[in-house]
Amino acid sequence: MTTLAHLLDDFEFLTDWEDRYRHLIELGHTLPGLAEDEHTEANRVTGCMSQVWLVADQQPDGRYIFRADSDGIIAKGLIAIVLLAYSGKTSAEIAAVDIDTIFKQLGLDQHLVVNRRNGFFAMVARIKALAQVPAH
């Protein structure tokens, strides 16, 4: 199972953006997706270029397990990154994630078009809303 630390190491090792892009696509292929009946308007993330659906399952101990799917392969890779950063955490831990630094460490700030970048952060905002993380 890939961890966020492992992904950061992989991206540091892959110096060519095309290799990073391929790795992002491969990461998207690992997503289990959602059941067809979860592809609803209520679960849709607005602000993404592709259709993205996100579901949160709160565990008895307060942790959130996030599941998501998309009809776009690049979006699936970005979802995988977001899930690595946030899934399995409590609201307080979600609030403490420095997603801007992670975004920069992966080089996404330099290589994603604005619309994909906006979609990435729309997913982050949706996760925070589902986990009831107060806006700053």
LOPA-361368 format. One record per atom (N, C-alpha, C, CB): residue number from 1; residue in one letter; chain; x, y, z. Coordinates in steps of 0.001 Angstrom, whole numbers, plus 500000, padded with zeros to 6 digits. Glycine has a CB too. Layout:
num/residu/chaine/c1/c2/c3
NUM/a/A/X/Y/Z
...
***
This chain:
num/residu/chaine/c1/c2/c3
1/m/A/500842/498805/500000
1/m/A/500000/500000/500000
1/m/A/500882/501250/500000
1/m/A/499045/500003/501228
2/t/A/500589/502141/499133
2/t/A/501331/503382/499027
2/t/A/500939/504325/500157
2/t/A/501089/504042/497665
3/t/A/501928/504956/500740
3/t/A/501681/505991/501733
3/t/A/502046/507332/501120
3/t/A/502489/505731/503042
4/l/A/501658/508399/501776
4/l/A/502010/509724/501282
4/l/A/503529/509907/501269
4/l/A/501347/510813/502144
5/a/A/504202/509438/502301
5/a/A/505672/509542/502353
5/a/A/506304/508778/501192
5/a/A/506214/509001/503704
6/h/A/505779/507604/500897
6/h/A/506287/506795/499784
6/h/A/506079/507537/498458
6/h/A/505583/505406/499747
7/l/A/504901/508134/498292
7/l/A/504601/508885/497073
7/l/A/505551/510073/496917
7/l/A/503142/509372/497087
8/l/A/505788/510800/498006
8/l/A/506717/511935/497956
8/l/A/508111/511470/497558
8/l/A/506767/512655/499317
9/d/A/508551/510327/498103
9/d/A/509850/509758/497728
9/d/A/509875/509393/496247
9/d/A/510163/508516/498585
10/d/A/508813/508766/495769
10/d/A/508736/508391/494354
10/d/A/508849/509613/493460
10/d/A/507429/507649/494064
11/f/A/508118/510662/493802
11/f/A/508125/511867/492979
11/f/A/509470/512574/493031
11/f/A/507026/512815/493425
12/e/A/510156/512486/494158
12/e/A/511490/513079/494257
12/e/A/512469/512315/493365
12/e/A/511982/513079/495728
13/f/A/512329/511014/493312
13/f/A/513182/510164/492485
13/f/A/512921/510397/490997
13/f/A/512959/508691/492833
14/l/A/511650/510621/490638
14/l/A/511275/510847/489239
14/l/A/511468/512325/488911
14/l/A/509797/510406/488970
15/t/A/512571/512652/488303
15/t/A/512881/514065/488044
15/t/A/512197/514601/486792
15/t/A/514378/514249/487915
16/d/A/511840/513718/485875
16/d/A/511186/514138/484640
16/d/A/509680/514216/484871
16/d/A/511515/513162/483476
17/w/A/509058/515335/484482
17/w/A/507640/515500/484743
17/w/A/506806/514458/484007
17/w/A/507199/516892/484349
18/e/A/507223/514031/482816
18/e/A/506465/513011/482092
18/e/A/506412/511709/482886
18/e/A/507084/512762/480706
19/d/A/507510/511357/483565
19/d/A/507523/510167/484415
19/d/A/506598/510359/485612
19/d/A/508955/509854/484891
20/r/A/506586/511546/486179
20/r/A/505695/511852/487302
20/r/A/504235/511764/486858
20/r/A/506001/513259/487874
21/y/A/503979/512279/485670
21/y/A/502629/512267/485102
21/y/A/502157/510823/484919
21/y/A/502594/513029/483746
22/r/A/503034/509960/484381
22/r/A/502704/508543/484213
22/r/A/502445/507884/485571
22/r/A/503843/507808/483469
23/h/A/503254/508258/486556
23/h/A/503072/507710/487903
23/h/A/501725/508152/488491
23/h/A/504232/508156/488828
24/l/A/501358/509388/488235
24/l/A/500065/509911/488679
24/l/A/498924/509106/488053
24/l/A/499929/511411/488315
25/i/A/499043/508797/486775
25/i/A/498031/507993/486078
25/i/A/497974/506587/486664
25/i/A/498333/507928/484563
26/e/A/499143/505985/486910
26/e/A/499184/504654/487528
26/e/A/498515/504663/488899
26/e/A/500635/504166/487657
27/l/A/498759/505716/489647
27/l/A/498141/505863/490961
27/l/A/496617/505890/490830
27/l/A/498646/507146/491656
28/g/A/496135/506586/489825
28/g/A/494694/506649/489581
28/g/A/494090/505289/489274
28/g/A/494406/507592/488445
29/h/A/494868/504440/488606
29/h/A/494390/503094/488284
29/h/A/494220/502233/489533
29/h/A/495353/502416/487319
30/t/A/494843/502612/490646
30/t/A/494739/501820/491870
30/t/A/493478/502133/492672
30/t/A/495956/502052/492734
31/l/A/492772/503200/492320
31/l/A/491557/503569/493062
31/l/A/490479/502509/492882
31/l/A/491030/504945/492598
32/p/A/489866/502077/493971
32/p/A/488798/501086/493830
32/p/A/487510/501662/493249
32/p/A/488504/500467/495167
33/g/A/487354/502975/493278
33/g/A/486152/503600/492744
33/g/A/484988/503532/493714
33/g/A/485766/502950/491445
34/l/A/483831/503870/493224
34/l/A/482599/503875/494018
34/l/A/481557/503007/493329
34/l/A/482064/505323/494215
35/a/A/480590/502590/494098
35/a/A/479449/501888/493520
35/a/A/478683/502863/492626
35/a/A/478520/501299/494636
36/e/A/478053/502346/491603
36/e/A/477333/503197/490655
36/e/A/476285/504060/491352
36/e/A/476667/502342/489582
37/d/A/475626/503528/492389
37/d/A/474594/504301/493083
37/d/A/475170/505410/493960
37/d/A/473748/503380/493930
38/e/A/476510/505467/494092
38/e/A/477149/506562/494835
38/e/A/477548/507710/493903
38/e/A/478388/506043/495587
39/h/A/477391/507504/492609
39/h/A/477665/508562/491631
39/h/A/476445/509471/491537
39/h/A/478020/507961/490227
40/t/A/476206/510189/492631
40/t/A/475026/511052/492720
40/t/A/475446/512517/492766
40/t/A/474182/510697/493964
41/e/A/474492/513369/492535
41/e/A/474748/514810/492604
41/e/A/475184/515213/494014
41/e/A/473491/515603/492187
42/a/A/474613/514577/495037
42/a/A/474963/514890/496427
42/a/A/476430/514574/496727
42/a/A/474058/514111/497386
43/n/A/476999/513607/496033
43/n/A/478398/513218/496266
43/n/A/479361/513880/495285
43/n/A/478539/511710/496171
44/r/A/478850/514655/494358
44/r/A/479696/515268/493331
44/r/A/480489/516435/493909
44/r/A/478844/515745/492143
45/v/A/481746/516525/493494
45/v/A/482606/517645/493873
45/v/A/482487/518688/492769
45/v/A/484109/517189/494086
46/t/A/482046/519880/493119
46/t/A/481946/520935/492116
46/t/A/483299/521629/491977
46/t/A/480838/521959/492493
47/g/A/483577/522123/490790
47/g/A/484818/522850/490551
47/g/A/485903/522018/489894
47/g/A/485331/523390/491831
48/c/A/485591/520782/489516
48/c/A/486569/519912/488854
48/c/A/486289/519872/487355
48/c/A/486531/518477/489452
49/m/A/487357/519733/486575
49/m/A/487206/519595/485123
49/m/A/486444/518320/484781
49/m/A/488584/519592/484430
50/s/A/486766/517239/485457
50/s/A/486110/515948/485260
50/s/A/485002/515799/486294
50/s/A/487132/514773/485366
51/q/A/484173/514800/486104
51/q/A/483190/514461/487120
51/q/A/483931/513768/488256
51/q/A/482044/513553/486540
52/v/A/483746/514253/489473
52/v/A/484373/513645/490648
52/v/A/483299/513484/491714
52/v/A/485578/514512/491179
53/w/A/483285/512276/492308
53/w/A/482357/511985/493390
53/w/A/483167/511580/494604
53/w/A/481342/510870/492992
54/l/A/482776/512075/495772
54/l/A/483525/511828/497005
54/l/A/482557/511462/498117
54/l/A/484373/513066/497403
55/v/A/482885/510406/498859
55/v/A/482056/509916/499954
55/v/A/482928/509824/501201
55/v/A/481410/508529/499607
56/a/A/482356/510214/502341
56/a/A/483062/510121/503622
56/a/A/482339/509136/504525
56/a/A/483168/511513/504306
57/d/A/483103/508235/505104
57/d/A/482561/507290/506081
57/d/A/483253/507579/507403
57/d/A/482772/505785/505631
58/q/A/482492/508102/508382
58/q/A/483091/508370/509689
58/q/A/483095/507094/510516
58/q/A/482328/509496/510429
59/q/A/484252/506788/511061
59/q/A/484435/505591/511870
59/q/A/484035/505881/513324
59/q/A/485907/505100/511792
60/p/A/483767/504835/514113
60/p/A/483380/505035/515525
60/p/A/484422/505822/516327
60/p/A/483150/503684/516193
61/d/A/485708/505723/515948
61/d/A/486754/506443/516685
61/d/A/486946/507886/516193
61/d/A/488071/505690/516570
62/g/A/486093/508349/515266
62/g/A/486161/509726/514795
62/g/A/486975/509918/513520
62/g/A/486729/510578/515863
63/r/A/487683/508884/513082
63/r/A/488449/508999/511841
63/r/A/487497/508958/510642
63/r/A/489509/507862/511738
64/y/A/487926/509577/509565
64/y/A/487156/509573/508329
64/y/A/487885/508729/507289
64/y/A/486929/511018/507808
65/i/A/487132/507867/506640
65/i/A/487643/507120/505506
65/i/A/486958/507712/504281
65/i/A/487379/505559/505646
66/f/A/487762/508243/503373
66/f/A/487223/508864/502167
66/f/A/487377/507908/500996
66/f/A/487930/510211/501872
67/r/A/486351/507882/500184
67/r/A/486363/507108/498950
67/r/A/485922/508039/497844
67/r/A/485441/505842/499039
68/a/A/486476/507838/496656
68/a/A/486138/508751/495563
68/a/A/486313/508062/494223
68/a/A/487004/510019/495624
69/d/A/485748/508694/493218
69/d/A/485839/508183/491853
69/d/A/485739/509362/490892
69/d/A/484722/507126/491565
70/s/A/486167/509119/489661
70/s/A/486080/510134/488626
70/s/A/485978/509467/487270
70/s/A/487291/511080/488677
71/d/A/485481/510222/486315
71/d/A/485459/509732/484939
71/d/A/486721/510153/484187
71/d/A/484211/510249/484208
72/g/A/487642/510844/484863
72/g/A/488890/511288/484244
72/g/A/490095/510628/484892
72/g/A/489019/512803/484332
73/i/A/491010/510135/484095
73/i/A/492152/509398/484635
73/i/A/493118/510298/485416
73/i/A/492898/508708/483504
74/i/A/493334/511522/484977
74/i/A/494203/512434/485725
74/i/A/493526/512798/487044
74/i/A/494519/513719/484893
75/a/A/492231/513032/486982
75/a/A/491486/513335/488212
75/a/A/491591/512181/489194
75/a/A/490006/513628/487896
76/k/A/491555/510942/488705
76/k/A/491691/509786/489592
76/k/A/493050/509791/490287
76/k/A/491505/508478/488803
77/g/A/494097/510154/489565
77/g/A/495422/510245/490181
77/g/A/495462/511318/491249
77/g/A/496481/510527/489128
78/l/A/494839/512452/490970
78/l/A/494784/513535/491958
78/l/A/493948/513124/493167
78/l/A/494205/514815/491325
79/i/A/492868/512391/492919
79/i/A/492055/511871/494021
79/i/A/492909/510981/494907
79/i/A/490829/511088/493486
80/a/A/493692/510111/494286
80/a/A/494531/509188/495058
80/a/A/495462/509963/495989
80/a/A/495354/508281/494114
81/i/A/496026/511066/495504
81/i/A/496905/511895/496339
81/i/A/496119/512489/497508
81/i/A/497554/513025/495497
82/v/A/494949/513029/497213
82/v/A/494117/513634/498258
82/v/A/493732/512588/499313
82/v/A/492844/514267/497637
83/l/A/493385/511399/498862
83/l/A/493008/510349/499809
83/l/A/494199/509924/500663
83/l/A/492438/509138/499063
84/l/A/495390/509855/500070
84/l/A/496587/509526/500848
84/l/A/496833/510577/501935
84/l/A/497819/509419/499922
85/a/A/496544/511828/501608
85/a/A/496789/512915/502559
85/a/A/495754/512971/503677
85/a/A/496810/514234/501831
86/y/A/494509/512572/503401
86/y/A/493430/512833/504358
86/y/A/492710/511608/504915
86/y/A/492438/513694/503721
87/s/A/492611/510533/504172
87/s/A/491807/509402/504618
87/s/A/492439/508730/505831
87/s/A/491633/508391/503484
88/g/A/491584/508337/506771
88/g/A/492046/507684/507989
88/g/A/492398/508645/509103
88/g/A/493224/506845/507686
89/k/A/492058/509905/508922
89/k/A/492398/510927/509916
89/k/A/491135/511484/510585
89/k/A/493197/512071/509257
90/t/A/491318/512056/511758
90/t/A/490240/512750/512460
90/t/A/490106/514164/511892
90/t/A/490508/512790/513999
91/s/A/489061/514855/512272
91/s/A/488878/516250/511829
91/s/A/490081/517108/512194
91/s/A/487606/516850/512448
92/a/A/490601/516948/513413
92/a/A/491753/517749/513848
92/a/A/492988/517422/513011
92/a/A/492047/517506/515344
93/e/A/493191/516143/512709
93/e/A/494346/515760/511884
93/e/A/494189/516257/510452
93/e/A/494527/514234/511889
94/i/A/492964/516238/509950
94/i/A/492690/516756/508604
94/i/A/493009/518247/508559
94/i/A/491207/516502/508199
95/a/A/492602/518964/509591
95/a/A/492875/520409/509650
95/a/A/494365/520698/509675
95/a/A/492215/521025/510879
96/a/A/495154/519777/510221
96/a/A/496601/519993/510367
96/a/A/497407/519643/509111
96/a/A/497116/519177/511526
97/v/A/496789/518993/508131
97/v/A/497512/518617/506910
97/v/A/497893/519882/506146
97/v/A/496649/517668/506013
98/d/A/499165/520002/505802
98/d/A/499651/521144/505013
98/d/A/499632/520749/503534
98/d/A/501103/521577/505464
99/i/A/498443/520791/502940
99/i/A/498274/520328/501569
99/i/A/499020/521215/500571
99/i/A/496797/520279/501215
100/d/A/499184/522499/500874
100/d/A/499926/523382/499970
100/d/A/501373/522919/499825
100/d/A/499883/524833/500479
101/t/A/502002/522531/500924
101/t/A/503380/522046/500880
101/t/A/503456/520725/500126
101/t/A/503941/521882/502302
102/i/A/502525/519827/500373
102/i/A/502497/518548/499671
102/i/A/502346/518794/498174
102/i/A/501346/517650/500198
103/f/A/501444/519680/497794
103/f/A/501187/520042/496402
103/f/A/502479/520515/495736
103/f/A/500100/521139/496313
104/k/A/503225/521358/496443
104/k/A/504496/521876/495913
104/k/A/505574/520804/495870
104/k/A/504980/523052/496755
105/q/A/505664/519973/496924
105/q/A/506670/518904/496949
105/q/A/506484/517937/495790
105/q/A/506606/518144/498272
106/l/A/505249/517714/495388
106/l/A/504971/516815/494270
106/l/A/505191/517501/492922
106/l/A/503540/516294/494361
107/g/A/505413/518810/492935
107/g/A/505628/519555/491696
107/g/A/504346/519873/490963
107/g/A/506533/518789/490792
108/l/A/503220/519649/491612
108/l/A/501940/519887/490955
108/l/A/501691/521372/490726
108/l/A/500811/519294/491779
109/d/A/502264/522204/491579
109/d/A/502080/523650/491437
109/d/A/502685/524167/490134
109/d/A/502703/524383/492626
110/q/A/503676/523476/489603
110/q/A/504359/523924/488385
110/q/A/503839/523252/487121
110/q/A/505836/523670/488509
111/h/A/503160/522097/487270
111/h/A/502853/521317/486085
111/h/A/501379/521048/485826
111/h/A/503545/520047/486174
112/l/A/500517/521449/486719
112/l/A/499088/521264/486464
112/l/A/498488/522547/485911
112/l/A/498351/520837/487750
113/v/A/497607/522398/484947
113/v/A/496902/523574/484442
113/v/A/495994/524091/485547
113/v/A/496085/523242/483149
114/v/A/495623/525330/485446
114/v/A/494845/525995/486493
114/v/A/493552/525240/486810
114/v/A/494519/527426/486073
115/n/A/492862/524754/485785
115/n/A/491591/524058/486031
115/n/A/491785/522783/486846
115/n/A/490912/523721/484707
116/r/A/492856/522044/486580
116/r/A/493124/520827/487364
116/r/A/493537/521197/488789
116/r/A/494233/519971/486690
117/r/A/494312/522249/488915
117/r/A/494712/522734/490244
117/r/A/493473/523122/491041
117/r/A/495685/523945/490127
118/n/A/492564/523845/490397
118/n/A/491323/524238/491066
118/n/A/490513/523012/491476
118/n/A/490484/525145/490153
119/g/A/490488/522002/490624
119/g/A/489781/520771/490942
119/g/A/490393/520054/492134
119/g/A/489771/519855/489743
120/f/A/491720/520023/492189
120/f/A/492425/519398/493307
120/f/A/492003/520067/494616
120/f/A/493967/519495/493113
121/f/A/492034/521385/494634
121/f/A/491689/522106/495856
121/f/A/490181/522086/496139
121/f/A/492175/523544/495760
122/a/A/489361/521873/495107
122/a/A/487924/521675/495334
122/a/A/487701/520353/496076
122/a/A/487139/521686/493980
123/m/A/488496/519328/495738
123/m/A/488403/518051/496454
123/m/A/488817/518228/497914
123/m/A/489287/516978/495772
124/v/A/489876/518981/498133
124/v/A/490345/519245/499497
124/v/A/489254/519978/500284
124/v/A/491662/520081/499477
125/a/A/488646/520977/499671
125/a/A/487584/521739/500346
125/a/A/486395/520835/500675
125/a/A/487121/522925/499465
126/r/A/486066/519937/499773
126/r/A/484946/519019/500010
126/r/A/485260/518076/501175
126/r/A/484633/518202/498732
127/i/A/486491/517577/501222
127/i/A/486902/516714/502339
127/i/A/486786/517456/503655
127/i/A/488345/516213/502142
128/k/A/487275/518676/503686
128/k/A/487207/519465/504914
128/k/A/485761/519748/505322
128/k/A/487965/520777/504737
129/a/A/484910/519988/504349
129/a/A/483493/520225/504652
129/a/A/482854/518959/505216
129/a/A/482731/520691/503386
130/l/A/483133/517804/504593
130/l/A/482568/516546/505071
130/l/A/483065/516187/506470
130/l/A/482903/515425/504104
131/a/A/484326/516545/506760
131/a/A/484910/516256/508065
131/a/A/484636/517372/509075
131/a/A/486409/516040/507928
132/q/A/483858/518357/508654
132/q/A/483474/519471/509515
132/q/A/484672/520212/510082
132/q/A/482611/518975/510642
133/v/A/485667/520436/509207
133/v/A/486846/521205/509591
133/v/A/486499/522679/509398
133/v/A/488120/520791/508744
134/p/A/486646/523512/510435
134/p/A/486314/524932/510302
134/p/A/487191/525603/509237
134/p/A/486481/525650/511657
135/a/A/486572/526465/508446
135/a/A/487324/527227/507435
135/a/A/488176/528279/508120
135/a/A/486366/527893/506407
136/h/A/489340/528548/507542
136/h/A/490238/529573/508112
136/h/A/489957/530909/507495
136/h/A/491713/529204/507903
***
